Amino acid sequence: MDTKTNDQVIAGLDVGSSQVTTVLGRKTQDGVEILGMGECPTEGMRRGAVVNVDATVKSIRQSVTEAERMTGLNVDSVFVGISGPLIKSFNSHAAISVKNEHEVTDADFTRVLEIARAVELPNDREILHVLTQEFIVDDMAGIKDPRGMTGIRLDARVHVVTNDVPGARNLARCVEKADLDVDSFVLSPLASAEAVLTPEEREVGVALMDFGGGTVEIVIFFNGSLRHTYVLPLGGSSITSDIAIGLKLPQSDAELLKVSSGCAMIQKVRRDELVELPGVGGRLPRPIRRQYLSEIIEPRAEEIFTLLRKEILRSGYEENLGAGVVLTGGGSKLDGLTDLGERVFKLPFRRGNPIGIGGLVEVVNGPAFATAVGLVQYGANASEKVYRSAEAPSGGGVIDRFKRYLSEFF
């Protein structure tokens, strides 16, 4: 495989529960240049898992084809976002004694990371990412790279993200059936973080919430490193279902009404404001108070945020979120959601649009594009391309896996 060059096209594929998005970009001296994008609704995914292979393949093909038409380029391989409630993560710690005259060498660095990631997993799980949090040399903590330092003991603290092997294999199959190779699977909210967070936010502490159709995923950063991940199996489609039931509408009409007129804060809606309720079964459209629509939306949105706040409290990082919460993903566009978030979390809230990119910025200027743009940025920053086959999405042998996890560190 050719070495990646500045003019090589990088494709990010975000296969969400309601939408498949493809973004094409190119690495430049200044970062990433956006070349084009394509998107397509899908009914083949539910809460990050493939539930209909043919529908998912069709949506992937359509999304990629749209991006190819916009750019005049051919896409052969993609960085794929992976998410869902079956994503699990934990922190791991390892310590070794430093040999070789007590100077930390490359061999020590590699050995302590090998031990930190050498955790027993069930057969249906695999390691997706191993991300360093810090190294400790003797009693000196907070070290990013210990090589060359002098000490007797070397500790490594890492964050290990694991995924579900059957789920990853199903998604890899769909990508393969769409005539594409998988460059690498990437945790979707980790990719979103690449696109919307600043280094300063990661340093002082921030929670990123990727609000999708079927799930809301959290990643918490502090002191520049990933500290905690969590997936809540509720999202924008839960709000849509409540509207459909409450107003006796088809799901598609309920979704359109939510996007066009919904508000997650009743207080923000004027009492005299009306919205048009679509007619069903030959009935004419009729007006209803917009407040009534908000009375359906706010309780569900508040429930989702309350569950997420409980998880942040459980993580122990609530006091370390100096930059508050950044909300991204397609579901985050709902009017009033950031106001509701500030009320529930008592923290600053902002919507996260992709930053630090050039090229056709306007075509991806929205929180719904954060994951796909972040996948392109992740690909541009990767030290090497990693190819996994659909048969073995976790990578081939031990050496391949070792190379892959080492690429997380640099």
SULUR-V243933 format. One record per backbone hydrogen bond with DSSP energy under -0.5 kcal/mol. NH is the residue of the N-H (numbers start at 1). CO is the residue of the C=O. E is the energy in kcal/mol with one decimal. If there is no record, write none. Layout:
nh: {NH	NH}
co: {CO	CO}
e: {E	E}
This chain:
nh: {8	10	12	13	14	14	15	16	16	20	21	21	22	23	24	25	26	27	28	31	32	33	34	34	35	36	38	40	42	46	49	51	52	56	57	58	59	60	61	62	63	64	65	66	67	68	69	70	71	72	73	76	78	79	80	80	81	82	85	87	88	90	92	94	96	98	102	103	103	104	104	109	110	111	112	113	114	115	116	117	118	118	119	125	126	128	129	131	133	134	135	136	137	138	138	140	141	143	148	149	151	154	155	156	157	158	159	160	160	161	161	162	163	165	165	168	169	170	171	172	173	174	175	176	177	178	179	180	181	182	183	183	184	186	188	190	191	192	193	194	195	196	197	202	203	204	205	206	207	208	208	209	209	210	210	211	211	212	212	216	217	218	219	220	221	222	223	224	225	227	228	230	232	233	234	236	237	238	239	240	241	242	243	244	245	246	247	248	249	254	255	256	257	258	259	260	261	262	262	264	268	269	273	275	277	277	278	283	286	288	290	292	293	294	295	296	296	297	298	300	301	302	303	304	305	306	307	308	309	310	311	312	313	314	315	316	316	317	318	320	321	322	322	323	324	325	326	327	327	328	329	331	332	332	333	334	335	337	340	341	342	343	344	345	346	350	352	353	355	358	360	361	363	364	365	366	369	370	373	374	375	376	377	378	379	380	381	382	388	388	389	393	395	401	402	403	404	405	406	407	408	409}
co: {5	25	23	79	12	21	13	14	19	40	14	19	38	12	36	10	33	8	31	28	356	26	32	358	24	24	22	20	18	49	46	44	44	52	53	54	55	56	57	58	59	60	61	62	63	64	65	66	67	68	68	74	181	11	78	184	13	186	47	84	162	160	158	156	154	152	99	99	100	102	149	105	106	107	108	109	110	111	112	113	114	115	117	122	163	161	161	159	157	157	143	155	140	136	153	137	139	135	104	146	102	96	136	94	134	92	131	90	158	129	159	88	126	124	163	164	165	166	167	168	169	170	171	172	173	174	176	175	76	388	78	181	78	80	82	187	187	188	189	190	191	192	193	198	199	200	201	221	324	206	219	207	326	208	217	209	328	210	215	232	210	230	208	228	206	225	203	202	222	220	220	218	216	231	232	212	213	235	235	236	237	238	239	240	241	242	243	244	244	250	251	252	253	254	255	256	257	257	258	335	265	266	270	288	275	286	276	280	277	275	273	289	289	290	291	292	293	293	294	296	297	298	299	300	301	302	303	304	305	306	307	308	309	310	311	312	313	312	312	317	318	204	320	205	321	348	207	325	350	209	367	211	211	329	330	331	262	334	336	337	338	339	340	341	342	325	327	351	195	32	34	359	360	361	362	364	366	367	369	370	371	372	373	374	375	376	377	378	182	386	392	390	392	397	398	399	400	401	402	403	405	406}
e: {-1.8	-3.2	-2.8	-3.1	-0.6	-3.1	-0.7	-1.1	-2.3	-3.1	-2.5	-0.5	-3.2	-2.3	-2.9	-2.6	-1.9	-0.7	-2.9	-0.9	-0.6	-2.9	-0.5	-3.0	-2.8	-1.4	-2.4	-2.0	-1.7	-2.7	-1.7	-3.0	-1.8	-2.1	-2.9	-2.4	-2.1	-2.5	-2.7	-2.4	-2.5	-2.7	-2.8	-2.1	-1.8	-2.5	-2.5	-2.0	-1.6	-2.8	-0.8	-0.5	-2.4	-3.1	-0.6	-2.2	-2.2	-2.5	-0.6	-1.9	-2.2	-2.1	-2.9	-2.0	-2.4	-3.2	-0.9	-0.7	-1.5	-0.5	-2.9	-2.4	-2.7	-2.5	-2.5	-1.4	-2.3	-2.1	-2.0	-1.8	-0.6	-0.7	-2.4	-1.8	-1.9	-3.4	-1.7	-2.7	-3.0	-1.5	-2.4	-2.2	-2.0	-0.6	-2.4	-2.6	-0.8	-2.1	-2.9	-2.2	-3.1	-2.8	-2.9	-2.6	-2.7	-2.6	-3.0	-3.2	-0.5	-2.7	-0.5	-3.7	-2.4	-2.6	-0.5	-2.5	-2.6	-2.4	-2.1	-2.6	-2.4	-1.9	-2.1	-2.6	-2.8	-1.1	-2.0	-1.5	-2.2	-0.6	-2.8	-0.7	-0.7	-2.6	-2.3	-0.7	-2.0	-2.5	-2.0	-1.4	-1.2	-2.0	-1.9	-1.9	-1.7	-2.4	-1.6	-2.0	-2.1	-0.5	-2.9	-0.5	-2.8	-0.6	-3.0	-0.9	-3.4	-1.1	-2.4	-2.0	-1.9	-3.2	-1.9	-2.7	-2.7	-2.3	-2.0	-2.1	-1.7	-3.5	-1.2	-2.0	-3.1	-0.5	-1.4	-2.9	-3.1	-1.2	-1.0	-2.1	-2.3	-1.7	-1.9	-2.5	-2.4	-2.9	-2.6	-0.5	-2.0	-2.5	-2.4	-1.9	-2.4	-2.3	-2.4	-2.4	-2.6	-0.7	-1.5	-3.1	-1.5	-1.8	-1.3	-2.8	-0.6	-3.8	-0.5	-1.3	-1.9	-2.7	-2.6	-0.7	-1.1	-2.0	-2.1	-0.7	-0.8	-1.8	-3.0	-0.7	-2.4	-2.8	-2.0	-2.3	-2.3	-2.5	-2.2	-1.9	-2.5	-2.0	-1.5	-2.0	-2.5	-2.3	-1.9	-0.9	-0.7	-1.0	-0.5	-1.6	-1.1	-1.6	-1.2	-3.1	-1.5	-2.9	-2.5	-0.5	-3.1	-2.9	-1.6	-2.5	-0.6	-1.4	-1.3	-1.2	-0.6	-1.7	-2.2	-2.3	-2.1	-1.6	-2.4	-3.0	-1.6	-1.6	-2.9	-0.7	-3.0	-2.6	-2.6	-2.3	-1.0	-1.3	-0.9	-1.8	-1.7	-1.2	-2.5	-2.6	-2.1	-1.4	-2.2	-2.8	-2.3	-2.2	-1.8	-1.3	-1.6	-0.5	-0.6	-0.5	-2.4	-2.2	-2.6	-2.6	-2.3	-2.6	-2.1	-1.6	-1.1	-1.8}
